[in-house]
Amino acid sequence: MNTTTDKTRKERTVRSAREKCQAVLALWTGRRRPSEICHDLAIPANLLHGWQERAMEGMLTALEPRTRKQEERGPMLAPRMEKLLDRKLARLEMRIARQAGTKARPAAEKPAA
């Protein structure tokens, strides 16, 4: 075993989730600059950046709705409301087409959403 390598190798410090959160939140709220945080915690900037990425991913995951997916729930609008909106949309498209001087496609030719 090479003793010079063992002596020069830094001991790895494991940071708690609380410390990481405090560092990321201090950065996000503008209370501290990245260089200050890195200096105080003796970490490289890319590690702090990684913590930020993981924190953002964690927030996005945690804030996702816990309900069934839209496909499983069915349509968002009642069929009657869908028809009403389709009619309104068709009228609006006709008006726009008239103003542009072109002919609008009939509602039956529209691709299904």
PLY file of the C-alpha trace (Angstrom):
ply
format ascii 1.0
element vertex 113
property float x
property float y
property float z
element edge 112
property int vertex1
property int vertex2
end_header
0.00 0.00 0.00
1.31 3.44 -0.94
1.45 5.62 2.19
2.12 8.91 0.35
-1.15 8.58 -1.57
-3.04 7.86 1.64
-1.57 10.94 3.35
-2.33 13.34 0.50
-5.84 12.04 -0.10
-8.50 14.22 1.52
-10.92 12.59 3.84
-14.40 12.68 2.40
-16.93 14.61 4.47
-20.49 13.42 4.22
-22.98 16.27 4.46
-26.43 15.73 5.93
-29.56 16.40 3.95
-30.22 19.33 6.29
-26.85 20.92 5.48
-27.44 20.46 1.77
-30.91 22.01 2.01
-29.59 24.96 3.97
-26.84 25.54 1.42
-29.20 25.34 -1.56
-31.85 27.53 0.07
-29.24 30.13 1.07
-28.18 30.24 -2.56
-31.71 30.33 -3.99
-32.86 33.08 -1.62
-29.81 35.19 -2.40
-28.58 35.26 1.18
-25.19 33.84 0.17
-23.10 33.59 -2.95
-22.04 30.21 -4.33
-18.38 30.96 -3.64
-19.14 31.65 0.03
-21.06 28.42 0.44
-18.38 26.38 -1.30
-15.65 27.98 0.79
-17.47 27.48 4.11
-18.38 23.86 3.38
-15.08 23.12 1.60
-16.86 21.71 -1.44
-16.33 22.23 -5.16
-18.79 24.36 -7.11
-19.92 21.41 -9.22
-21.04 19.57 -6.06
-23.17 22.55 -5.02
-24.62 22.65 -8.51
-25.46 18.94 -8.23
-27.25 19.58 -4.95
-29.32 22.29 -6.63
-30.27 19.94 -9.47
-31.28 17.18 -7.07
-33.26 19.63 -4.93
-35.18 20.89 -7.96
-35.91 17.34 -9.14
-37.06 16.41 -5.65
-39.40 19.41 -5.45
-40.89 18.66 -8.85
-41.47 15.04 -7.89
-42.92 15.94 -4.50
-45.28 18.52 -5.99
-46.70 16.28 -8.71
-50.41 15.66 -8.19
-51.12 12.41 -6.41
-54.22 11.75 -8.44
-54.76 9.35 -11.28
-53.42 10.27 -14.68
-55.68 12.27 -16.99
-56.08 9.29 -19.32
-57.45 7.20 -16.45
-59.90 9.91 -15.32
-61.50 10.44 -18.71
-62.20 13.73 -20.46
-61.85 16.95 -18.49
-65.07 18.39 -19.90
-68.52 16.91 -20.13
-69.52 15.86 -23.67
-72.07 18.67 -23.84
-69.39 21.27 -23.04
-67.03 19.71 -25.60
-69.67 20.10 -28.32
-70.33 23.70 -27.32
-66.63 24.53 -27.43
-66.25 22.77 -30.80
-69.08 24.88 -32.24
-67.60 28.09 -30.88
-64.19 27.14 -32.23
-65.64 26.37 -35.67
-67.39 29.76 -35.76
-64.22 31.51 -34.72
-62.20 29.71 -37.38
-64.78 30.68 -40.01
-64.53 34.34 -38.98
-60.75 34.25 -39.07
-60.80 32.52 -42.46
-63.20 35.13 -43.88
-60.98 37.92 -42.66
-57.93 36.22 -44.15
-59.78 35.54 -47.40
-59.42 31.75 -47.22
-61.90 28.98 -46.63
-61.93 27.25 -43.21
-61.93 23.48 -42.92
-65.24 22.01 -41.80
-65.24 20.61 -38.26
-65.66 17.04 -39.59
-62.24 17.21 -41.32
-60.36 18.17 -38.18
-58.07 15.52 -36.74
-59.17 13.98 -33.45
-57.33 15.35 -30.41
0 1
1 2
2 3
3 4
4 5
5 6
6 7
7 8
8 9
9 10
10 11
11 12
12 13
13 14
14 15
15 16
16 17
17 18
18 19
19 20
20 21
21 22
22 23
23 24
24 25
25 26
26 27
27 28
28 29
29 30
30 31
31 32
32 33
33 34
34 35
35 36
36 37
37 38
38 39
39 40
40 41
41 42
42 43
43 44
44 45
45 46
46 47
47 48
48 49
49 50
50 51
51 52
52 53
53 54
54 55
55 56
56 57
57 58
58 59
59 60
60 61
61 62
62 63
63 64
64 65
65 66
66 67
67 68
68 69
69 70
70 71
71 72
72 73
73 74
74 75
75 76
76 77
77 78
78 79
79 80
80 81
81 82
82 83
83 84
84 85
85 86
86 87
87 88
88 89
89 90
90 91
91 92
92 93
93 94
94 95
95 96
96 97
97 98
98 99
99 100
100 101
101 102
102 103
103 104
104 105
105 106
106 107
107 108
108 109
109 110
110 111
111 112
